[in-house]
Amino acid sequence: MATSGLFAAILGLASLAPSPVATADPAQSEDAIAPARVVLLSGAGAREPALLTRIRRTRAELDVAGFEVLEITSTADAIPTTAEDIARWTAETDARVVAVFDPLRVRAELWSREGGGTYERIAIVVGDMGSPDADAVFAVRLAEVVRAVLIDVEPRPAAAPKPAPKPPPVAAPPPEPAPTRWAVRLGAHALASSGRLGAMIGPTLGGTVMLGTRRRLGLDLELVATALQGRRTGSGGTAQVGFATARVHAGVWPWPEARVSPGFGAGVGVLVAWTQGRGTGDFVGRTDVTAVALPSVAADLAIGLTPRLRLRFGARLGVALPAIRVIAPEGTARAAQPLFDGGVALEVKG
């Protein structure tokens, strides 16, 4: 197999046993009947255990069905999406059916051509994400579709082929890794509060535990503290105000394994606030610490960088109950009603 551009193909040849659906000329001898050829195409994501297991299981099903199977894996992430791209990738294989594997979902597109013509997409095969045997079900579906396609375009020859030797037992594939169960993140948030305290910035530490068979529900714990504190200045002096929050949100992630995955939640937490006053003239500053309840809502957007690393953007809106009060000669300012914070974190999936 020759390499072209950025693509390096790796071809694997399956058993050469005759296929009941291979093309044959009645005038030829039974020994001349060749098995139908199927190509399995995948991008660099095939190095991931889940996709590698899926491809191996599919190849095993096609081998048992008597097809000649070739594997082509690109060193790049991209996979072909047009008939021209597929024809270029499989130029030297003479394949009648090509299966293009999706790197993120249990899904493959089937392309077919007749007599050296152009490829046409004929089917999309998907698996059941909720089934413990998702890969096995997917592989059987794909093999049955391929069998039906080749029966339609390549009728059974008049002469009966020789009985195919019984293929060796197929080894059971290794168990597929479980979907993401937990994740931890570290980042920074900016805070804005009522009471004209100015901008506040601080680090954030969080963790998420995913629930359910499809990991669409989650419990999220997040800690935020201000390193750059707020400030309020009046005729009596200056007060520095700092916040620290500990919140738990129950949320939903509609597409937890997608590369771009939004999430929404609501919950409650604790807001700890401290003030450090510096008086001028006849005024004396005080230092005080208090803690109040903080119900809040949350919105997140996670963007995958690698299979285990994501960039996670988050926004939170909460209301302190009761309000944090900053007392000055000009009057009392009510802070954290509402309290908004948002930022970005680097997240590692477990």
C-alpha positions as a printed Julia matrix, in Angstrom:
350×3 Matrix{Float64}:
   0.0     0.0     0.0
   1.49    3.35   -0.97
   1.37    6.41    1.28
  -0.14    9.67   -0.01
   0.09   13.17    1.55
  -0.3    13.03    5.33
  -2.03    9.67    5.3
  -0.21    6.43    6.12
  -2.36    3.32    5.65
  -1.95    0.04    7.45
  -3.56   -2.87    5.64
  -4.53   -6.15    7.32
  -5.51   -9.17    5.21
  -8.19  -11.51    6.6
  -8.8   -15.18    5.83
  -8.87  -16.05    2.11
 -11.81  -18.46    2.51
 -14.37  -18.34   -0.34
 -17.46  -16.2     0.28
 -21.0   -17.19   -0.58
 -21.51  -13.7    -2.0
 -18.36  -13.34   -4.13
 -18.58  -12.54   -7.87
 -17.91  -15.49  -10.12
 -18.09  -16.28  -13.81
 -20.01  -19.55  -14.37
 -17.38  -20.45  -16.99
 -14.61  -20.27  -14.41
 -13.67  -23.18  -12.17
 -14.78  -23.25   -8.54
 -11.17  -22.56   -7.43
 -11.25  -19.16   -9.21
 -14.03  -17.73   -7.02
 -12.6   -14.94   -4.84
 -14.19  -13.64   -1.63
 -15.73  -10.17   -1.63
 -13.43   -7.47   -0.28
 -14.47   -5.04    2.49
 -12.31   -2.12    3.74
 -12.54   -0.74    7.31
 -11.48    2.94    7.38
 -10.63    4.87   10.55
  -8.68    7.95   11.64
  -6.02    8.35   14.33
  -8.76    7.83   16.93
  -8.5     4.08   16.21
  -5.66    4.04   18.72
  -8.28    4.61   21.45
  -9.23    1.34   23.22
 -12.99    1.73   22.68
 -12.74    2.29   18.9
  -9.99   -0.32   18.5
 -12.19   -2.91   20.25
 -15.14   -1.97   18.0
 -13.06   -2.38   14.8
 -11.65   -5.74   15.93
 -15.12   -7.06   16.81
 -16.47   -5.91   13.42
 -13.58   -7.53   11.57
 -14.2   -10.79   13.41
 -17.84  -10.83   12.29
 -16.87  -10.12    8.67
 -14.19  -12.84    8.78
 -16.75  -15.37    9.98
 -19.1   -14.29    7.16
 -16.34  -15.16    4.65
 -15.35  -11.69    3.44
 -11.81  -10.54    2.68
 -11.2    -7.66    5.13
  -8.62   -4.87    4.86
  -8.0    -2.22    7.53
  -6.81    1.29    6.68
  -5.88    3.6     9.57
  -4.76    7.21    9.07
  -2.09    8.9    11.18
  -4.25   12.05   11.08
  -7.52   12.7    12.92
  -9.5    13.37    9.73
 -11.54   10.65    8.04
 -12.92   10.8     4.47
 -16.39   12.26    4.01
 -16.79   12.32    0.21
 -16.78    9.7    -2.53
 -13.61   11.23   -4.01
 -11.75   10.99   -0.69
 -12.77    7.36   -0.21
 -11.75    6.47   -3.78
  -8.33    8.03   -3.18
  -7.8     6.2     0.13
  -8.83    2.82   -1.32
  -7.38    3.24   -4.84
  -5.28    0.07   -4.65
  -7.68   -2.16   -2.72
 -10.43   -2.81   -5.32
 -12.95   -2.79   -2.47
 -16.67   -3.16   -3.18
 -17.78   -1.96    0.27
 -16.03    0.57    2.54
 -17.0     1.13    6.22
 -15.91    4.53    7.63
 -15.84    4.48   11.46
 -16.88    7.52   13.49
 -14.12    8.3    16.08
 -16.55    9.5    18.79
 -19.76    7.49   18.42
 -20.73    3.86   17.89
 -21.46    4.5    14.23
 -20.12    3.75   10.74
 -21.01    4.87    7.22
 -21.15    2.2     4.49
 -20.13    3.11    0.92
 -20.44    0.83   -2.11
 -19.7     0.88   -5.82
 -20.52   -1.3    -8.81
 -17.97   -2.37  -11.38
 -15.3     0.26  -10.7
 -17.74    3.18  -10.63
 -17.91    5.94   -8.03
 -18.65    5.21   -4.38
 -22.12    5.96   -3.03
 -23.18    6.04    0.59
 -25.74    3.3     1.07
 -26.28    3.0     4.83
 -25.38    4.26    8.32
 -24.99    1.6    11.0
 -25.29    2.61   14.67
 -24.98    0.72   17.95
 -26.91    0.82   21.2
 -24.95    2.95   23.71
 -27.07    1.65   26.56
 -26.32   -2.05   25.96
 -23.43   -3.84   27.73
 -22.85   -5.69   24.4
 -22.93   -2.52   22.26
 -19.88   -3.48   20.17
 -21.14   -7.0    19.5
 -24.56   -5.74   18.42
 -22.93   -3.08   16.23
 -20.61   -5.61   14.55
 -23.45   -8.04   13.76
 -25.56   -5.22   12.3
 -22.72   -4.03   10.06
 -21.93   -7.57    8.83
 -25.61   -8.21    7.99
 -25.86   -4.94    6.02
 -22.68   -5.77    4.09
 -24.01   -9.26    3.34
 -27.3    -7.82    2.05
 -25.52   -5.24   -0.12
 -23.23   -7.8    -1.77
 -26.09  -10.24   -2.36
 -27.93   -7.46   -4.23
 -25.01   -6.43   -6.44
 -23.25   -9.79   -6.8
 -25.7   -12.72   -7.3
 -24.8   -16.23   -6.22
 -22.95  -18.07   -9.03
 -24.63  -20.99  -10.73
 -21.86  -23.37   -9.76
 -21.82  -24.17   -6.08
 -18.51  -23.16   -4.46
 -16.43  -25.58   -2.49
 -17.4   -25.81    1.18
 -15.42  -23.26    3.12
 -13.21  -24.61    5.87
 -14.53  -23.92    9.33
 -12.89  -20.74   10.63
 -11.01  -20.93   13.91
 -12.83  -19.72   17.02
 -12.76  -15.96   17.39
 -11.12  -14.82   20.59
 -13.34  -12.72   22.8
 -12.37   -9.03   22.54
 -11.07   -7.31   25.67
 -13.77   -5.58   27.74
 -14.54   -2.04   26.64
 -13.48    0.64   29.15
 -16.37    2.07   31.13
 -17.58    5.58   30.17
 -16.33    8.58   32.09
 -17.26    8.21   35.77
 -15.6    11.25   37.36
 -13.58   14.35   36.51
 -11.54   16.95   38.42
 -10.63   20.47   37.34
  -8.52   23.47   38.34
  -8.96   26.99   37.04
  -9.8    30.6    37.87
 -13.04   32.57   38.24
 -13.88   36.27   38.2
 -16.62   37.43   40.61
 -19.01   40.38   40.41
 -21.3    41.36   43.29
 -23.9    43.95   44.12
 -22.75   46.65   46.53
 -20.16   48.24   44.16
 -17.26   46.13   45.39
 -15.39   46.09   42.08
 -13.8    43.13   40.32
 -12.67   40.07   42.27
 -10.63   37.14   40.96
  -9.63   33.84   42.55
  -8.77   30.18   41.96
 -11.38   27.46   41.63
 -11.22   23.73   42.34
 -13.98   21.34   41.3
 -14.96   17.73   40.83
 -17.83   15.96   39.05
 -19.29   12.48   39.54
 -21.34   11.22   36.57
 -24.43    9.07   37.22
 -26.6     6.75   35.15
 -25.73    4.22   32.42
 -25.28    6.98   29.84
 -23.57    9.4    32.24
 -26.04   12.19   31.49
 -26.58   13.14   35.15
 -23.95   14.47   37.49
 -23.19   15.86   40.94
 -20.67   18.71   40.96
 -18.7    20.14   43.91
 -16.91   23.46   43.42
 -14.76   25.64   45.67
 -13.94   29.29   44.82
 -12.01   31.88   46.86
 -11.02   35.46   46.01
  -7.32   36.2    45.78
  -7.96   39.71   44.43
 -10.52   41.07   46.89
 -13.24   43.65   46.41
 -12.94   47.16   47.79
 -15.37   49.83   49.01
 -14.16   53.33   49.83
 -16.02   56.05   51.72
 -15.41   59.1    53.88
 -14.65   56.91   56.88
 -11.98   54.79   55.21
 -11.64   51.69   53.04
 -13.08   48.19   53.45
 -11.67   45.17   51.66
 -14.2    42.38   51.08
 -13.37   38.77   50.21
 -15.6    35.81   49.35
 -15.2    32.04   49.45
 -17.9    29.66   48.2
 -18.5    25.92   48.48
 -21.35   24.72   46.26
 -22.95   21.46   45.19
 -24.92   21.37   41.92
 -27.06   18.59   40.45
 -26.86   18.85   36.69
 -27.63   17.25   33.34
 -25.23   16.74   30.39
 -27.26   15.88   27.24
 -24.18   14.69   25.27
 -21.57   13.74   27.9
 -19.08   12.08   25.49
 -19.31   14.65   22.67
 -16.32   16.86   21.89
 -18.4    19.97   22.67
 -20.62   19.13   25.65
 -22.95   21.63   27.4
 -24.26   21.12   30.92
 -26.83   22.8    33.19
 -27.52   22.51   36.9
 -28.86   24.0    40.11
 -27.87   23.63   43.73
 -26.99   25.26   47.0
 -23.87   26.1    48.95
 -22.24   28.24   51.6
 -20.82   31.75   51.11
 -18.15   32.85   53.56
 -17.45   36.61   53.48
 -14.86   38.62   55.36
 -14.25   42.35   55.64
 -11.12   44.18   56.68
 -11.74   47.86   57.4
  -9.14   50.63   57.54
 -10.52   53.81   59.08
  -9.34   57.38   58.48
  -9.52   60.3    60.88
 -11.8    59.56   63.82
 -13.12   56.35   62.25
 -11.92   52.89   63.25
 -12.05   49.91   60.87
 -13.27   46.48   61.91
 -12.52   42.97   60.73
 -15.44   40.56   60.52
 -16.28   37.13   59.08
 -19.72   35.7    58.37
 -21.27   32.76   56.53
 -24.65   32.61   54.76
 -26.54   30.24   52.45
 -26.01   30.57   48.69
 -28.56   28.91   46.32
 -27.36   29.14   42.72
 -27.75   27.95   39.13
 -24.9    26.86   36.84
 -24.12   26.57   33.12
 -21.04   24.83   31.68
 -19.47   24.14   28.31
 -16.77   21.45   28.05
 -14.56   21.24   24.94
 -12.46   18.1    24.45
  -8.73   18.57   23.84
  -7.69   14.91   24.16
  -9.65   11.79   25.17
  -8.89   12.57   28.85
  -8.43   16.36   28.88
 -11.1    19.03   28.46
 -11.33   22.82   28.66
 -14.36   23.68   30.78
 -16.04   27.1    30.81
 -18.47   27.78   33.66
 -20.88   30.51   34.8
 -22.67   30.68   38.17
 -25.42   32.98   39.46
 -26.26   32.9    43.18
 -28.08   34.93   45.85
 -26.81   35.25   49.43
 -29.49   34.59   52.06
 -29.32   36.85   53.98
 -27.32   39.57   52.21
 -23.75   40.46   53.16
 -23.77   44.0    54.61
 -20.84   46.43   54.43
 -21.46   49.31   56.89
 -19.97   52.76   56.22
 -20.81   56.33   57.33
 -22.63   56.9    54.03
 -24.9    53.93   54.63
 -25.04   50.14   54.42
 -24.29   48.32   51.15
 -25.92   44.96   50.5
 -23.49   42.61   48.74
 -23.87   39.2    47.04
 -27.47   39.86   46.02
 -26.85   38.66   43.39
 -23.33   37.18   43.13
 -22.09   36.23   39.66
 -18.9    34.37   38.89
 -17.52   32.69   35.8
 -14.26   31.45   34.39
 -12.34   28.62   32.8
 -10.71   25.45   34.12
  -8.64   22.56   32.82
 -10.48   19.27   33.49
  -9.1    15.73   33.65
 -11.61   12.89   33.02
 -11.3     9.67   34.99
